[in-house]
Each structure stands twice: as C-alpha cells, then as structure tokens.
C-alpha cells in the first residue's frame, strides 16, 4: 500500500511537471522559425545526452543497477525536480528581495545561494522516490541513481533556458546552448551523485563506522558548496586567459574523483 501511495505521488508530480515544462512549446506561443531554433538546440544537446546515456547504461550493467530505477530518477529529475526548483527559486528570490539586501546582493550572491538550497533537495526528492519505488543494493547503484536524477534536471533546465533565450534571437540562443553544453561535464549530475550517495553513506554508517559517516556527510555538503562556487561571482571574473571557470570545473571533477576513491570504490558489487 505504501508503494502504491508513493507511485501515485510520483506520477502526480511528474504529470504536473510534464505540463509545466512542455507548455511553452505546446500553446502556440512561439513562431515557426523559433521552433526550428529549438529543434537545433535540442540536437546540440545530444552532444552530452548520448554519451552520458551510453556511459550510464554501461555502468548500470557492470554494477548490477536496475535501469528502471535509473529511468525513474531521470524522469523525476526532469519533470518533478524541474518545476519544484523553478517555483522554489522564485520564492527564494522574493524572500531575499523582501529582506531588502540590495541590488548588489541580488545580482551577484542570490544566484549562488538560492539554487543550491532549492535545487539540490528537489533533485534528492526525485532520486529518493525512485529508490523507494525500485530499491537498489549497493552504493555504486545509489550513485548512478543520483547521477540520473541530476542529468534529468540538467536536461530540464537546459530546455527552460532555450525557451527564455528565444526572445534574444537565434545567435544568442545557440551560443548560450553551446555554453551550457560545455558546462555539462561538471554540472547537476555531479552534484546529485555526490549529495545522494554522501547522504546514503552517512545514514548507513553513522552507528557502525562513524568516521565513514562523517566522510559521507562532508561530501553531501560539498555538493552544495560546489554548486555555490559555480554560481558565484568567482566564475564571472574576467581574466586574459580562461582561468576561473576551468578551475571550478576541475575542482568539481577532482572532488568527485576523491569521493569515488575514498567512499564508493571500496564497496563491492
């Protein structure tokens, strides 16, 4: 009975998300040429979607992870986390504006604070529902479920940006899509993989291995801090040679590598 209730909640939230995410493209609000721009941007997004899908499928087979669980997490990330985070971010912006923190804060620091606090829990919710409905057996599988949820959210967010960019014209829409594709190497898939698996490690080992539990909690919090760093004014600093964004991307991947080596790899399949 409990699973039936969770399944209904998942389906209901996802149905809301499908209508919310696709309504800008199904209500005739954009022109015929703009539909062409959307199609081209979707084709460009396959640059990261196809390799990610192939890698995840290969790892799922190697680590004995049910594709159905990963698929649920992917759908949840796209159609549950997306609209929840959108409304959550809007609420957070209005909250900070109500506090009267000033234009400098709203322009430079609010985008670094609100999204991690809103989007990470939203993605964890989608991954958690998938795990409750179709449980997995090991940390590596939990990692893949988290990555799948983050990837789904990443796709949803990219679709949202494509629609908002259309009014700026063809060149801007394509260039922004390409920019987001370059950032996909260290984006939401990484945050949610870290956060979900780190939280699982903390939950599973807090009594029998407190040291490992603390390590899991550290990497759980690292997901939020890395998200903050990527959205912070630091990555907007202009330098004669590209430094800030590559540094942030490298740090993301390095932390993820350490997490895998220190926590996940030691778990047998």
C-alpha positions as CSV (number, residue, x, y, z in Angstrom):
1,X,0.0,0.0,0.0
2,X,2.8,2.4,0.9
3,X,4.5,1.9,-2.5
4,X,1.1,2.5,-4.2
5,X,0.8,5.8,-2.5
6,X,4.4,6.7,-3.4
7,X,3.8,5.7,-7.0
8,X,0.7,7.9,-7.2
9,X,2.7,10.8,-5.7
10,X,5.5,10.3,-8.2
11,X,3.0,10.1,-11.2
12,X,1.1,13.1,-10.0
13,X,4.1,15.3,-9.5
14,X,5.6,14.1,-12.8
15,X,2.3,14.8,-14.7
16,X,2.4,18.4,-13.3
17,X,6.0,18.7,-14.5
18,X,5.3,17.4,-18.0
19,X,2.6,20.0,-18.5
20,X,4.7,22.8,-16.8
21,X,7.9,22.0,-18.8
22,X,6.3,21.5,-22.2
23,X,3.5,24.1,-22.1
24,X,5.7,26.9,-23.6
25,X,6.2,24.7,-26.7
26,X,2.6,23.4,-27.0
27,X,0.5,26.5,-26.7
28,X,1.5,28.2,-29.9
29,X,3.3,31.0,-28.1
30,X,6.4,30.8,-30.3
31,X,6.9,31.3,-34.0
32,X,7.6,28.7,-36.7
33,X,11.2,29.9,-37.0
34,X,11.7,29.7,-33.2
35,X,10.5,26.1,-33.3
36,X,13.4,25.5,-35.8
37,X,15.8,27.1,-33.3
38,X,14.5,24.9,-30.5
39,X,15.0,21.8,-32.7
40,X,18.6,22.8,-33.5
41,X,19.3,23.4,-29.8
42,X,17.8,20.0,-28.9
43,X,20.1,18.4,-31.5
44,X,23.1,20.1,-30.0
45,X,22.1,18.9,-26.5
46,X,22.6,15.3,-27.8
47,X,26.3,16.1,-27.7
48,X,26.2,15.4,-23.9
49,X,23.0,13.4,-23.6
50,X,24.0,10.5,-25.8
51,X,27.5,9.9,-24.3
52,X,26.0,10.3,-20.8
53,X,23.3,7.7,-21.6
54,X,25.8,5.3,-23.0
55,X,28.2,5.6,-20.0
56,X,25.3,5.2,-17.5
57,X,24.0,2.2,-19.3
58,X,27.4,0.5,-19.4
59,X,28.0,1.2,-15.7
60,X,24.5,0.0,-14.8
61,X,25.3,-3.3,-16.4
62,X,28.7,-3.5,-14.7
63,X,27.4,-2.5,-11.2
64,X,24.1,-4.5,-11.5
65,X,21.9,-1.4,-11.2
66,X,18.3,-1.7,-12.5
67,X,17.8,0.5,-15.5
68,X,14.2,1.0,-14.4
69,X,15.3,2.7,-11.2
70,X,17.7,5.0,-13.1
71,X,14.9,5.7,-15.6
72,X,12.5,6.7,-12.8
73,X,15.2,9.0,-11.4
74,X,15.9,10.6,-14.8
75,X,12.1,11.2,-15.3
76,X,11.8,12.5,-11.8
77,X,14.8,14.9,-12.3
78,X,13.2,16.2,-15.5
79,X,9.6,16.5,-14.5
80,X,9.5,16.7,-10.7
81,X,12.6,18.5,-9.6
82,X,12.5,21.0,-12.5
83,X,9.2,22.7,-11.7
84,X,9.6,22.4,-7.9
85,X,13.0,24.1,-8.2
86,X,11.6,26.8,-10.5
87,X,9.0,27.8,-8.0
88,X,11.4,27.4,-5.1
89,X,13.9,29.7,-6.7
90,X,11.2,32.2,-7.4
91,X,10.1,32.1,-3.8
92,X,13.7,32.4,-2.6
93,X,14.3,35.5,-4.8
94,X,11.2,37.1,-3.4
95,X,12.2,36.3,0.1
96,X,15.7,37.9,-0.3
97,X,14.1,40.9,-2.0
98,X,11.7,41.3,1.0
99,X,14.7,41.4,3.3
100,X,16.0,44.4,1.3
101,X,19.5,43.1,0.9
102,X,20.2,45.4,-2.1
103,X,20.8,45.2,-5.8
104,X,24.5,44.0,-5.4
105,X,23.5,41.0,-3.3
106,X,20.6,40.1,-5.6
107,X,22.7,40.4,-8.8
108,X,25.8,38.6,-7.5
109,X,25.1,36.5,-4.5
110,X,21.5,35.4,-4.6
111,X,22.0,33.3,-7.7
112,X,24.8,31.5,-5.8
113,X,22.8,30.9,-2.6
114,X,19.2,30.1,-3.7
115,X,19.8,27.4,-6.4
116,X,21.9,25.1,-4.2
117,X,19.5,25.3,-1.3
118,X,16.4,24.8,-3.6
119,X,17.6,22.6,-6.4
120,X,19.6,20.0,-4.5
121,X,16.7,19.0,-2.2
122,X,14.4,18.9,-5.3
123,X,16.7,16.5,-7.1
124,X,17.2,14.4,-4.0
125,X,13.4,14.1,-3.7
126,X,13.2,12.7,-7.2
127,X,16.0,10.3,-6.6
128,X,14.6,9.3,-3.2
129,X,11.2,8.5,-4.7
130,X,12.8,6.3,-7.4
131,X,14.8,4.4,-4.7
132,X,11.7,3.9,-2.6
133,X,9.8,2.5,-5.6
134,X,12.6,0.4,-7.0
135,X,15.3,-0.1,-4.4
136,X,19.0,-0.9,-5.3
137,X,21.6,-3.0,-3.4
138,X,24.8,-1.0,-3.2
139,X,26.4,2.4,-3.1
140,X,27.5,2.4,-6.7
141,X,23.9,1.9,-7.7
142,X,22.8,4.7,-5.5
143,X,25.5,6.9,-7.1
144,X,24.1,6.1,-10.6
145,X,20.5,6.9,-9.4
146,X,21.7,10.3,-8.1
147,X,23.6,11.0,-11.4
148,X,20.4,10.0,-13.4
149,X,18.3,12.4,-11.3
150,X,20.8,15.2,-11.8
151,X,21.1,14.6,-15.5
152,X,17.3,14.7,-15.9
153,X,17.2,18.0,-14.1
154,X,20.1,19.3,-16.2
155,X,18.1,18.5,-19.4
156,X,15.0,20.2,-18.0
157,X,17.0,23.3,-17.0
158,X,18.6,23.5,-20.5
159,X,15.1,23.3,-22.1
160,X,14.0,26.1,-19.9
161,X,16.9,28.3,-20.8
162,X,16.4,27.6,-24.5
163,X,12.8,28.9,-24.3
164,X,13.8,32.0,-22.3
165,X,16.7,32.7,-24.8
166,X,14.4,32.7,-27.8
167,X,13.4,36.3,-27.4
168,X,17.1,37.3,-27.6
169,X,17.4,35.9,-31.1
170,X,18.9,33.0,-32.9
171,X,22.6,33.7,-32.3
172,X,22.2,34.2,-28.6
173,X,20.1,31.1,-28.2
174,X,22.6,28.9,-30.0
175,X,25.6,30.4,-28.2
176,X,24.0,30.0,-24.7
177,X,23.1,26.4,-25.5
178,X,26.7,25.7,-26.5
179,X,27.9,27.4,-23.3
180,X,25.7,25.2,-21.2
181,X,26.8,22.1,-23.1
182,X,30.4,22.9,-22.2
183,X,29.4,23.2,-18.6
184,X,27.6,19.8,-18.6
185,X,30.9,18.0,-17.8
186,X,30.6,19.1,-14.2
187,X,27.1,20.1,-13.6
188,X,23.9,18.8,-11.9
189,X,24.7,15.1,-12.5
190,X,27.8,15.5,-10.3
191,X,26.0,17.5,-7.5
192,X,23.2,15.0,-7.1
193,X,25.5,12.0,-7.4
194,X,27.6,13.5,-4.5
195,X,24.7,14.6,-2.4
196,X,22.6,11.4,-2.7
197,X,25.5,9.0,-2.1
198,X,27.0,11.1,0.6
199,X,23.7,11.2,2.4
200,X,23.3,7.4,2.0
201,X,26.8,6.8,3.4
202,X,26.0,9.0,6.4
203,X,22.7,7.2,7.0
204,X,24.1,3.7,6.6
205,X,27.3,4.1,8.6
206,X,26.5,6.6,11.3
207,X,26.4,3.9,14.0
208,X,28.8,1.2,12.8
209,X,31.5,3.4,11.2
210,X,31.2,7.0,12.4
211,X,34.4,8.1,10.6
212,X,33.0,6.9,7.2
213,X,29.6,8.5,8.1
214,X,31.3,11.9,8.6
215,X,33.1,11.5,5.3
216,X,29.7,10.9,3.7
217,X,28.3,14.0,5.3
218,X,31.3,16.0,4.2
219,X,30.7,15.1,0.5
220,X,27.0,15.7,0.9
221,X,27.7,19.2,2.0
222,X,30.4,19.5,-0.7
223,X,27.7,19.2,-3.4
224,X,26.0,22.3,-2.1
225,X,29.3,24.2,-1.8
226,X,30.4,23.3,-5.3
227,X,27.1,24.4,-6.7
228,X,27.5,27.7,-4.8
229,X,31.0,28.1,-6.2
230,X,29.8,27.6,-9.8
231,X,27.1,30.2,-9.5
232,X,29.1,32.6,-7.5
233,X,30.8,35.8,-8.8
234,X,34.1,33.9,-8.8
235,X,33.3,32.2,-12.2
236,X,32.3,35.6,-13.7
237,X,35.8,37.1,-13.1
238,X,37.3,38.0,-16.4
239,X,41.0,37.1,-17.0
240,X,43.2,37.5,-20.0
241,X,43.3,33.7,-20.2
242,X,40.4,31.4,-19.2
243,X,41.0,30.5,-15.5
244,X,38.1,30.8,-13.2
245,X,35.6,28.5,-14.9
246,X,38.1,25.8,-15.8
247,X,39.4,25.9,-12.2
248,X,35.9,25.4,-10.9
249,X,35.2,22.6,-13.3
250,X,38.5,20.9,-12.4
251,X,37.7,21.2,-8.7
252,X,34.3,19.7,-9.2
253,X,35.7,16.7,-11.0
254,X,38.6,16.3,-8.6
255,X,36.2,16.3,-5.6
256,X,34.0,13.7,-7.3
257,X,37.1,11.6,-8.1
258,X,38.2,11.7,-4.4
259,X,34.7,10.8,-3.3
260,X,34.6,7.8,-5.6
261,X,38.0,6.6,-4.5
262,X,37.5,7.2,-0.8
263,X,33.9,6.0,-0.4
264,X,32.3,4.3,-3.3
265,X,35.0,2.2,-4.9
266,X,35.6,0.3,-1.7
267,X,32.1,-1.1,-1.8
268,X,32.0,-4.4,-3.6
269,X,29.3,-5.2,-6.1
